Amino acid sequence: MDLKQKAIEMAAVYKENTKVDAILLAGSVAMGWEDEFSDIEFHIIWKEAPTDEDRKGPIRSVEGNILTYHPYEDEEWSESYVTHDGVKLEISSFLTSTIQSHIEDVVVKSDVSFDKQCLIASIQKGVGLYGQSVINVFKKNVGKYPSELAGKMILNNLDLGARWNNRHTLLERKDWLMFYSVLCDVQRKLMGVLFGLNSMYVHHPAYKWMMHKIEEMQIKPDDFLPRMSNILLGNPSESLATLEQLVDEVFKMVELYKPEINIEKQKQDINYVK
């Protein structure tokens, strides 16, 4: 099934509600990354708070089966459902004022919150299906990635955590669950640094679709994607050595591309190994 065409059809259902200010197609379908596992992700932007009827009415109209349905929390309403023809939709609803507030927080105040960055990334890369004038204003406001945000992302993520210092002990003891937990944590940290170095908003809190985002990066270690992938697939000792090398290379990239950022404390913190 053509998910983008299905998204256009579903947007036509939602835009009948006069409370809707705009509809944004997000996620893999908007980016052209969809596969057989993909669903349709909508950001519905409302002029005023939607009622249960506002949210459930479109689902009934397509004979949908509700999978999840959440009340207003963390400034968002969310639900998921499957249409009668088997297409899953993930709906995130926000007030227009909430979108404006999050843009202010991230772009002006350099808030590193991943949840807010993910929304900003969706606005930047998403496809407007309704309310294009509203969406265009949002896109214009998030177009320039702030240098202060880059600095905060880099410094926050160069703190690899105390458990990284115990990595060789974990390896020798064969504490595999904790060992691989540490490796994954540090991999996520390196991704966060590179998002800052490349002036890219974080698109997903767990770095879903990592391969596509790494391809977009201009600043990254050589063969970064295969090396990151092999860390979780290879021999544990070799995996640790690979990750240690990547950590060293990313630190050097920060010094090269962001010399104005003082990372001496972070370098000292990772020098202690147990």
GIPE-V327168 format. One line per field, one symbol per residue. phi: phi as a letter, one per 40 degrees, with the letter a starting at -180 (. if undefined). psi: psi as a letter, one per 30 degrees, with the letter a starting at -180 (. if undefined). A space follows every 10 residues. Layout:
BEGIN
phi = ???
psi = ???
END
This chain:
BEGIN
phi = .ccccccccc cccccccccc cabbcbgccc cgbcbcccbc bbbcbbcadc cdcdccdccc cbfcbccbab ccafgabaab abcccgccbb bbbbcdccdc cccdcccccf ccdcdccccc ccccbcbcba gccccccccc cbcbcccccd cccccccccc gccccccccc cccgccccdc ccdcdcdccc ccccccccfb cccacbfdfd ccccccccba cdfccccccc dcbccdcccc ccccccdccc dccccccbcc ccbccccccc ccbb
psi = kjeeeeeeee eeeeffkffk elkkkaaeee fggkafflak kkjkkkelkk leeeefeeee fghljkekjk ljkhhkkklk lklfggkkkj kkklkeeeee eeeeeeeefh kgkeeeeeee eeeeflkkfk heeeeeeeee fgejkkeeee eeeeeeffjf lffefgeeee eefhieeeef eeeeeeeeee eeeeeeeghk kkfkfghlhe eeeeefkejl lkheeeeeef effakeeeee eeeeeeeeee eeeeeefiff kjgeeeeeef fjk.
END
